[in-house]
Amino acid sequence: MSPKVALVTGASSGIGEASARELLQRGYTVYGAARRVERMAGLAERGARTIALDVTDEESAEKAVAAIVAESGRIDLLVNNAGYGSYGAVEDVPLQEGRYQFEVNVIGAARLIQLVLPVMRAQRSGRIVNISSMGGKIHTPLGAWYHGSKFALEGFSDVLRLEVAPFGIDVVVVEPGGIATEWGSIAVDHLMEVSGEGAYADLAGKVAKGMTGGINARMLSQPSVIAKAVAKAATARRPRTRYAAGFGAKPLIFLRRALPDRAFDALIKRAVAS
């Protein structure tokens, strides 16, 4: 049998790069996709096929999927990993930025799903792994647009799972906790740019400190932890609908489920203030 074919978005660094490497080790033909192809040189050296892809550009997405199908004849796995965290007070974040957060984290993933589904239906098999976040189940201050996008991706994935099951296609959500990537520093830079002054400045400083310093920063998990969860989601004969992994993910998701809203609010406020 020929190797299964995987498309991994956001593969230039962090979770995407680690997931692409893990899938290569498991025998997949891996297409690593990102806006900056030159940053995937290390993946190419390991045997991945790298392609340019901007998930917010429909033409770019169409060309990428068409190129994979033309070259390999199939797509067995889509890992929707491309994304970022837009932080800032709701009052401060321009709506244009809020829309872009959803364009990257939700709409871009949805468009790629639309493009690969006809191929997977024709094969009568396929798997879609959507990288959400523990932030798709919990909430923290100044992350309304980010959390909103991940909550949306979670619900989107649940509905999609029901729709495509009759065609032999499965949909799995991976919910990372705190991971040691450039994601956090980028989110903090944006947070301080948007809300570092004004009415929310004090809260922004506390949130930024919590995201980049102290015990949290020292205990962050490596991207390889999530890569292994992605591989499990991709290869399990009967995968779970969700895999939570990485620092804080399982306990915080459990607490969110177990505690009343106000009690969880108090827990998060205490964590931010400490």
SELO-706047 format. One record per residue (C-alpha): residue in one letter; residue number from 1; x, y, z. Coordinates in Angstrom, 2 decimals, m for minus. Last residue first. Example, Ala and Ser with C-alpha at 12.3 -4.5 7.8 and 13.67 -1.06 7.14 Angstrom:
<kezas>
keza_tornu_u_v_w
S_2_13.67_m1.06_7.14;
A_1_12.30_m4.50_7.80;
</kezas>
This chain:
<kezas>
keza_tornu_u_v_w
S_274_m1.09_36.09_41.71;
A_273_m3.79_38.39_40.31;
V_272_m4.28_36.37_37.13;
A_271_m4.65_33.08_39.02;
R_270_m7.11_34.63_41.48;
K_269_m9.20_36.05_38.64;
I_268_m9.18_32.62_36.94;
L_267_m10.41_30.85_40.08;
A_266_m13.05_33.51_40.71;
D_265_m14.40_33.14_37.17;
F_264_m14.48_29.36_37.68;
A_263_m16.62_29.87_40.77;
R_262_m18.87_32.31_38.94;
D_261_m19.47_29.87_36.09;
P_260_m20.23_26.86_38.29;
L_259_m17.35_24.41_38.64;
A_258_m17.09_20.85_37.30;
R_257_m16.78_21.42_33.56;
R_256_m14.38_24.33_33.92;
L_255_m12.43_22.35_36.51;
F_254_m12.06_19.41_34.12;
I_253_m10.91_21.68_31.29;
L_252_m8.40_23.24_33.66;
P_251_m7.10_19.87_34.89;
K_250_m6.75_18.38_31.38;
A_249_m5.11_21.33_29.66;
G_248_m2.74_22.63_32.32;
F_247_0.50_21.88_30.51;
G_246_0.02_19.81_27.36;
A_245_m2.66_17.47_26.10;
A_244_m6.41_17.31_25.55;
Y_243_m7.53_14.81_22.89;
R_242_m11.08_15.06_21.61;
T_241_m13.51_12.94_19.55;
R_240_m11.68_9.81_20.62;
P_239_m10.17_7.85_17.80;
R_238_m11.50_4.48_16.65;
R_237_m8.73_2.92_14.57;
A_236_m6.24_5.35_16.08;
T_235_m3.83_6.76_13.47;
A_234_m4.66_10.43_13.07;
A_233_m5.79_11.20_16.62;
K_232_m2.74_9.35_17.95;
A_231_m0.49_11.30_15.60;
V_230_m2.07_14.58_16.70;
A_229_m1.59_13.61_20.36;
K_228_2.06_12.81_19.62;
A_227_2.48_16.19_17.95;
I_226_0.90_17.82_21.00;
V_225_3.61_16.49_23.29;
S_224_6.24_17.25_20.62;
P_223_5.35_20.95_20.94;
Q_222_7.11_20.99_24.34;
S_221_5.07_21.55_27.46;
L_220_5.14_24.77_29.47;
M_219_6.32_24.38_33.05;
R_218_8.91_27.16_33.18;
A_217_6.60_29.71_31.57;
N_216_3.79_28.88_34.00;
I_215_6.10_29.13_37.02;
G_214_6.93_32.77_36.44;
G_213_6.83_34.68_33.20;
T_212_5.31_34.82_29.73;
M_211_1.57_34.27_30.00;
G_210_1.14_35.29_33.64;
K_209_3.13_38.47_33.16;
A_208_1.04_39.38_30.12;
V_207_m2.18_38.80_32.07;
K_206_m0.98_41.01_34.93;
G_205_0.15_43.78_32.61;
A_204_m3.10_43.65_30.66;
L_203_m5.10_43.89_33.88;
D_202_m3.27_47.08_34.86;
A_201_m3.57_48.56_31.37;
Y_200_m7.31_47.94_31.00;
A_199_m8.52_51.54_31.29;
G_198_m5.75_53.04_29.18;
E_197_m2.37_51.75_28.13;
G_196_m1.10_48.24_27.46;
S_195_m4.43_47.35_25.85;
V_194_m3.70_47.06_22.12;
E_193_0.10_47.04_21.95;
M_192_0.33_45.17_25.23;
L_191_m1.97_42.42_24.00;
H_190_m0.26_42.20_20.61;
D_189_3.13_41.68_22.21;
V_188_1.58_39.17_24.61;
A_187_0.07_37.12_21.79;
I_186_3.37_37.08_19.88;
S_185_5.25_36.02_23.02;
G_184_2.76_33.23_23.68;
W_183_2.71_31.79_20.16;
E_182_6.52_31.63_19.89;
T_181_6.32_28.08_21.24;
A_180_6.58_26.38_24.63;
I_179_3.06_24.98_24.94;
G_178_0.41_25.70_27.57;
G_177_m2.58_23.45_26.96;
P_176_m3.36_21.93_23.60;
E_175_m6.88_20.78_22.67;
V_174_m6.89_18.36_19.72;
V_173_m10.25_17.95_17.98;
V_172_m11.03_14.91_15.83;
V_171_m13.20_14.55_12.74;
D_170_m13.73_11.18_11.04;
I_169_m14.46_10.38_7.41;
G_168_m15.96_7.05_6.30;
F_167_m18.58_8.76_4.15;
P_166_m21.44_8.30_6.65;
A_165_m19.30_10.08_9.30;
V_164_m19.13_13.30_7.27;
E_163_m22.11_15.23_8.63;
L_162_m21.92_14.11_12.26;
R_161_m18.24_14.99_12.60;
L_160_m18.86_18.33_10.90;
V_159_m21.32_19.32_13.61;
D_158_m18.84_18.55_16.38;
S_157_m15.98_20.26_14.51;
F_156_m17.93_23.50_14.06;
G_155_m18.73_23.52_17.76;
E_154_m15.04_23.22_18.68;
L_153_m13.95_25.69_16.02;
A_152_m16.42_28.26_17.36;
F_151_m15.11_27.87_20.92;
K_150_m11.64_28.38_19.44;
S_149_m12.62_31.58_17.66;
G_148_m14.40_32.95_20.71;
H_147_m11.42_32.14_22.91;
Y_146_m9.16_34.17_20.63;
W_145_m11.61_37.06_20.23;
A_144_m12.39_37.21_23.95;
G_143_m8.80_36.87_25.16;
L_142_m8.55_39.85_27.50;
P_141_m9.35_37.81_30.61;
T_140_m9.33_33.99_30.48;
H_139_m11.96_31.51_29.32;
I_138_m12.15_27.71_29.23;
K_137_m13.31_25.16_26.65;
G_136_m11.88_26.41_23.36;
G_135_m9.00_27.94_25.31;
M_134_m7.95_24.35_26.09;
S_133_m7.02_24.76_22.47;
S_132_m8.27_23.92_18.96;
I_131_m6.14_22.02_16.49;
N_130_m8.60_20.46_14.07;
V_129_m7.77_16.94_12.92;
I_128_m9.64_15.83_9.80;
R_127_m9.52_12.16_8.87;
G_126_m10.18_10.39_5.62;
S_125_m11.99_7.51_3.99;
R_124_m14.58_6.74_1.33;
Q_123_m11.89_7.65_m1.24;
A_122_m14.39_9.74_m3.20;
R_121_m15.59_11.25_0.07;
M_120_m12.01_12.10_1.01;
V_119_m11.38_13.91_m2.26;
P_118_m14.68_15.81_m2.09;
L_117_m13.89_16.68_1.56;
V_116_m10.45_18.18_0.91;
L_115_m11.59_21.57_m0.42;
Q_114_m14.42_22.16_2.04;
I_113_m12.09_21.29_4.93;
L_112_m9.54_23.76_3.60;
R_111_m12.24_26.44_3.58;
A_110_m13.32_25.63_7.14;
A_109_m9.77_25.90_8.47;
G_108_m9.37_29.33_6.92;
I_107_m12.77_30.38_8.24;
V_106_m12.03_29.34_11.83;
N_105_m8.60_30.34_13.18;
V_104_m7.38_32.60_10.38;
E_103_m10.57_34.36_9.32;
F_102_m11.82_34.37_12.93;
Q_101_m8.80_36.33_14.12;
Y_100_m9.09_38.51_11.01;
R_99_m12.63_39.49_11.99;
G_98_m11.48_40.50_15.45;
E_97_m8.65_42.56_13.93;
Q_96_m11.12_44.43_11.71;
L_95_m13.37_44.88_14.74;
P_94_m10.63_46.92_16.40;
V_93_m9.58_45.51_19.80;
D_92_m9.87_48.10_22.58;
E_91_m13.35_47.58_24.04;
V_90_m13.00_43.82_23.81;
A_89_m9.79_44.08_25.80;
G_88_m6.74_42.66_24.06;
Y_87_m5.42_39.33_22.84;
S_86_m5.36_37.91_19.32;
G_85_m3.96_34.39_19.49;
Y_84_m2.66_32.71_16.33;
G_83_m3.65_29.98_13.90;
A_82_m2.53_27.36_11.41;
N_81_m3.07_23.86_12.82;
N_80_m5.74_22.33_10.62;
V_79_m4.30_18.83_10.24;
L_78_m5.83_17.25_7.13;
L_77_m5.34_13.53_6.68;
D_76_m5.94_11.05_3.89;
I_75_m5.48_13.25_0.84;
R_74_m5.28_11.51_m2.55;
G_73_m3.77_11.45_m6.02;
S_72_m0.26_12.26_m4.84;
E_71_0.93_14.93_m7.29;
A_70_m2.33_16.23_m8.73;
V_69_m4.11_15.86_m5.39;
I_68_m1.37_17.78_m3.58;
A_67_m1.27_20.53_m6.20;
A_66_m5.06_20.92_m6.14;
V_65_m4.99_21.28_m2.36;
A_64_m2.35_24.02_m2.50;
K_63_m3.91_25.86_m5.43;
E_62_m7.33_25.99_m3.75;
A_61_m5.86_27.26_m0.48;
S_60_m3.87_30.01_m2.22;
E_59_m6.94_31.05_m4.21;
E_58_m9.00_31.21_m1.01;
D_57_m6.51_33.47_0.78;
T_56_m6.97_33.46_4.57;
V_55_m5.22_30.08_4.89;
D_54_m2.07_31.45_3.27;
L_53_m0.31_28.44_1.80;
A_52_3.08_27.89_0.21;
I_51_4.02_24.23_m0.15;
T_50_6.60_21.98_1.46;
R_49_7.04_18.29_0.75;
A_48_8.43_16.59_3.82;
G_47_11.50_14.38_3.57;
R_46_13.59_15.33_6.60;
E_45_15.45_17.99_4.62;
A_44_12.10_19.46_3.60;
L_43_11.13_19.74_7.26;
G_42_14.32_21.68_8.01;
A_41_13.68_24.00_5.07;
M_40_10.23_24.83_6.44;
R_39_11.07_28.46_7.25;
E_38_11.79_29.08_3.57;
V_37_8.18_28.23_2.71;
R_36_6.86_31.30_4.53;
R_35_3.07_31.30_4.24;
A_34_2.83_27.78_5.60;
A_33_2.13_24.23_4.45;
G_32_3.92_20.99_5.24;
Y_31_2.86_18.21_2.90;
V_30_3.59_14.89_4.55;
T_29_3.75_11.47_2.93;
Y_28_3.03_9.48_6.04;
G_27_5.33_6.77_7.38;
R_26_5.02_7.24_11.13;
Q_25_8.27_9.19_11.32;
L_24_6.88_11.61_8.74;
L_23_3.78_12.01_10.91;
E_22_5.92_13.00_13.89;
R_21_7.90_15.51_11.82;
A_20_4.72_17.14_10.49;
S_19_3.31_17.31_14.00;
A_18_6.46_19.01_15.32;
E_17_6.36_21.59_12.54;
G_16_2.69_22.31_13.11;
I_15_3.02_22.45_16.89;
G_14_5.82_25.01_16.84;
S_13_7.20_26.26_13.54;
S_12_6.83_26.44_9.75;
A_11_4.05_23.84_9.63;
G_10_1.12_26.22_10.03;
T_9_m0.96_23.78_8.01;
V_8_m0.37_20.03_7.91;
L_7_m1.55_18.10_4.84;
A_6_m1.21_14.33_5.15;
V_5_m0.96_11.58_2.53;
K_4_m1.06_7.90_3.49;
P_3_1.81_5.84_2.21;
S_2_1.19_3.51_m0.77;
M_1_0.00_0.00_0.00;
</kezas>
